Amino acid sequence: MKNILYLLCILLIAVPAAFADADVDAVWMNWQNGEVVVKIDASSYFQFSHQIEEAKDGRPYRVIVDIFPAVHKLGQKSFFDVPKSIVKAVRTSQYAVKPNKTVRVVLDLNRESVYRIEKKGNAVFIYIPDSKGSEFPAWSSKDHIKPRTPAEKPKVQKSPVVAKADKPAPIVKVKETPQVGSKPETTYYKPERSGIIEKDWSQPVPGKPDFIPPAELAKADEKPAVAKQKPVKVESVDNSKSADAPEVKAKKKAESVKPVQKDVNKSNKKVTRKTEFVTAPAPESKTAPVINPDKKKNDPVKSETAVTPLAPENPAQLVVEEKPEPQKKKSAKKPTSRFRRQPAFPAKLKGTIVAEFPKRMVIKYKPGISRDPFASLINETKKSNSPLDKKIPDVETARLVGILESSDGQNRALLEDIDGYGFILKSGDKVKKGYVSQIYSDKALFQIFEYGWSRSVALHLDDNE
């Protein structure tokens, strides 16, 4: 009973030790028979996997070894001071913690190479052939761990100790009642009540003056100006007319000259322009001046003019007002006739291109009459007079005269028909109403189709004897 208890205790101690995480604590490199041998040591049992990574994105060709369950105990992660060989650097890390603790060892190679890997005890050996390398002394990661110098803590300057001074005795303050002086006399001034301001609201409030036409302002402000006198051209129309009746030629071209009274409301639409004053000599008789409008009828009308006559005592003053021709407002909206069923398009469309789209090509075919799937593929009704069709051997009247044997197993049969023609046939060749099925060393088999049935026909070499 005691022995069983001892065994149970030993098992309880050994089982956790077997499943404990291995410590990866050293990496070794040495040269053996033209190969670089990399050894990875662990403290206990472990498993491993390996893979390669192609060179890409500036990274070298890599051999990756994962050891699990394991804990990284190498002292540092990267070792770049390895001996000069195909292995350029050794990089390690605690690659994963869950679900298994995994230590990854990466070997950076100078070029692509094959390798072999094996496990011996608690170590992994990686053999990489290096034909361009040379022998080098053994290398260990334990000898190339950079010592870590503890960072010096900055010294804290101690503040100088100030001697505590004795506290003076507290001074007790006694509250005193403040002496209140007599209040200064203030004089109040009562404003006199202002009387009611009477204002006549019936009168209009002065505001902005109404619009006054500029013509009236000019009449009110202008002074009696002395008009410049210019000679008036007088043309005699007929000898019968009196010489005293002068003809005044207007400088502005117009159809008719009528006195027009100015309208105040329409003054904004008129363009007022002052022309030069024309002074005519005082007529001797009271006959009105004759204006010849016939010569102006042929000229195009440029603008309508309005001449306002002045008093007969003052010199004649002509004020010409031009009315601009009313321009037709161009409608910004487009006509909606294009949306109607029968739009009213103009009779002649200039620059209109009608788009013509090509018709799509459609391939059509007519299927033939569907054939009977049970019908024979050999059409016996179709007869041909070609010599090839006539020379198809007939098994019923032919005889087997020989067999040609070959090394590949495809024998040939020598047939002779009733007319003396010879045929060399192989398996699958066509004969009358059938085909060659098989050829043996002493016979040939044919498959014949007749009346919807098939039968086998055999020709033997012995039948010819």
Phi, psi and omega in degrees: 000320179294323180297321179296320179296321178297318180295319178297321179295319180295320179295319179297329179280323186282326184296311177298326179294327180289325182266009179286157180288137178279147178260118175274108190242356182201148173231130183242152175220135174207175184249127179219114172051051178074016179232147173267121183254122177249125182244132179244116183266145174225163186272338183210192184295144179205172172239162182212161172218158183217156180200172178236156175232126180291156178288125179198154178055039178079003179262145183281175174292133189230145170248122187246130178236124178252129181244129183208150346285131185207160179236138182285115179228037182273349179095324175207167189267319187243140177230107180256351181265048178276163178298155182288111181199196178292335177277119184270325182198158176238123180236134183229161178191162170276092192291321182213156177241323179238145354285338177238143174287122187235132174253128181251131176243123183244127177255114176275122182254153179285336182204169179291144182200154173276164179204163172229150186224144179208159180245131177230110181067234179256036180218153177245131180247130178241122182252120181238115179292139181223093182286334182268354183271179179222167183293143180219157180292159181298145183233141180226145179289335180293330182276352185237028175275126181284126181294142179264119178270125180296138181291131180288133179281137179295136181289135180265121179287126180278135179286141181297140181281125179260128180294135181287126178274151179293134180287131178290158180294138181293141180265124181271123179263135180259130180287131178249144178281127182287142178277124182262118179280172179288141182288139178290144180283133180247137180259133181255131178256122180265118182291143178288144181286126181282145181285167182283130179272118179267134183222137180275102183278355179288335180284146181289146179284132180295130180220207180286136180292151178294165181289127178246129180299145181297336179293320180289323177297321180294323179291323183288323186269340187286149177261156178298101183270147179272115182285146177287133180269128177235144181294139180259130179283132181241125179244136180269123182275312183222149176289337182288334179289151180289148180286342181286342182269100180280156177250123183264127180262117182285143181282326181272140179276126180207161178283314183216151178245109181234143174289124181241131178276135184289139177255128184290322184290330182260017183288338181288333183273346183268145176257113183266130180219129180276136177250172181290145181283136178243119181255124179261147178291150182296126181286147179284323179253171182271013180288138182286148179293143181263124179256127184269099180273354185293324182288340183265353183291327182286338182284147178290145182280120180268317180202155176276130182247147177234121181254124179260115180283146178263179179297152182292337181287320184281159175296150185294132180235123182255125176247117184258127177244131181251131177256119178291146180292134181294124180272137178288127180288127179282123182288127180286337182279142177279147179295144182267014182292339181288345180268357180279167181291322177238080184295144181273079178282152176297157184296326184237116178259120181266134174072023180267128180245124180268121182283129177247121182263133180292145179286144181288137181283125181243125180266123181242148175214152180252117180291146179282185179288129182294131184274160178284123181293342181265000181284153181288143179285341181270112181275105182275342181286334181278119181248142181230146179262010181291149182294334180292318179292327180290335184267011175292126185291145176256119185293329184293329183251354181268166178225149181274119184252349180184164177231128175261113181269144179229159183289335181276002177088358179264092180282158177242142179255135178259113180249152175226124182273186185290338179271358179093006177280140178256148181224140173248114186241151174234176182297129180100349180288152184275138171232177182293122180065023178177205182207168180281126182269298182215153179232122178253183183286340182233359181203167177225135181253137180234146177252118185246135179249123179214135174054035179081004179239159177239145179217158181257136179237132182243134175245127183251153176289331183290340183290342183275345184281000000 
